[in-house]
């Protein structure tokens, strides 16, 4: 189960890094509120940068969330199952997850690569580069996919052995 441990560690590290993006987002918004409210001096960059940071946080946080099974499930049919029953349901639904991730990777890469090729920038007065944030889409989907595969390996272990987690 070395693969599962490695992928889980990658998700852990990315989650620890992303934790700081939430603080950065908070500071950006606080700065804007203080500058606008108390000094009547709004920024041209805070709104756009906060959207970029939030976007990166959202797309890159998927793997960490999946690592801890924090995504929404159909609790009506899922919550009362045994660990083995939950693992069976997860194995059955994995192909849908796999197709979803591959689609986001493929389309996200096309979207991001076009942006990289033209070195796309925002049309705002601040005009930051957009291609770095667009590259987060396929990266986040890839991280989500490998965490999903690690979870699948673990679920198969649970189905076979009836025991808890493989790592």
Buried (B, 14 or more C-beta within 10 A) or exposed (E): EEEBEEBBEBBBEBBEEBEEBEEBBEEBBEBBEEBEEEEEEEBEBBBBBBBBBBBBBBBBBBBBBBBEEEEEBEEEEBEEEEBBBBBBBBBEEBEEBBEBBEEBBEEBBEBBEEBBEEEBEBEEEBEEBBBBBBBBBBBBBBBBBBBBBBBBBBBBBBBEEEEEBBB
